[in-house]
Amino acid sequence: MKKLFELEVPEVYSGIVESRPSLAKQDNVLKLLYLHQEGVDAVGSCIGQRGTRIQTVISELSGEKIDIIQWDDDAIKFIPQALSPAK
């Protein structure tokens, strides 16, 4: 999956946005994490305009669900994002 994102997202390919290891795979939803670097919207760049970038990756993975989450070293901020939209 990392290679698919490198092909589709120039910010990942160039290293502006760095992929982190997957958090979990449950209920057919893969949690994919990205590290934000100054001045770049990591989540927005992976999704693309109108979702074009993420839809291409999802299509290549036969419809696999992907959640893109902003990485944060502060667990108090990160964990709620990783669990979202779960309550």
C-alpha positions in Angstrom: 0.0 0.0 0.0 2.9 2.3 0.7 4.0 2.0 -2.9 0.5 2.8 -4.2 0.5 6.0 -2.2 4.0 6.9 -3.5 2.7 6.5 -7.0 -0.5 8.5 -6.5 0.7 11.2 -4.0 3.7 13.3 -5.0 4.1 14.6 -1.5 4.6 11.0 -0.3 6.9 10.2 -3.1 9.1 13.2 -2.4 9.1 12.7 1.3 7.2 15.8 2.3 4.6 13.5 3.8 5.9 10.4 5.5 3.9 7.3 5.9 4.0 5.6 9.3 3.3 1.9 10.0 -0.4 0.8 10.0 -2.0 1.0 13.3 -4.6 -1.9 13.0 -6.7 -3.8 10.7 -10.2 -4.5 12.0 -13.5 -4.8 10.4 -11.9 -4.5 6.9 -10.7 -0.9 7.7 -7.0 -0.2 7.5 -5.7 2.6 9.6 -3.0 4.5 7.7 -0.9 7.2 9.4 0.9 10.2 8.0 3.3 12.6 9.5 2.6 16.2 8.8 5.5 18.5 7.9 5.3 22.3 8.1 3.0 24.0 5.6 1.5 20.8 4.1 -1.9 19.3 4.7 -0.9 15.7 4.9 -4.4 14.3 5.0 -5.6 16.6 2.2 -2.7 15.7 0.0 -3.4 12.0 0.4 -7.1 12.4 -0.4 -6.7 14.8 -3.3 -9.2 17.0 -4.9 -12.7 15.4 -4.7 -11.0 12.3 -3.3 -9.3 11.4 -6.6 -6.0 10.2 -5.1 -7.5 8.0 -2.4 -10.1 6.6 -4.7 -7.4 5.4 -7.1 -5.6 3.6 -4.2 -8.9 2.1 -2.9 -9.7 0.8 -6.4 -6.3 -0.9 -6.6 -7.0 -2.5 -3.3 -10.4 -3.9 -4.4 -12.4 -1.5 -2.3 -10.4 -1.8 0.9 -11.5 0.9 3.4 -8.7 3.3 4.3 -8.7 5.9 7.1 -6.0 8.6 6.9 -5.0 10.0 10.3 -2.8 12.9 11.2 0.1 11.6 13.2 0.7 13.2 16.6 3.4 12.2 19.1 1.0 13.3 21.9 -1.1 10.2 22.6 -3.9 12.3 24.1 -4.4 14.0 20.8 -3.6 11.0 18.6 -5.7 8.2 20.1 -9.1 10.0 19.7 -8.2 10.6 16.0 -7.2 7.0 15.5 -10.4 5.8 17.0 -12.6 8.3 15.1 -15.5 8.0 14.2 -16.0 5.3 16.9 -17.4 6.6 20.2 
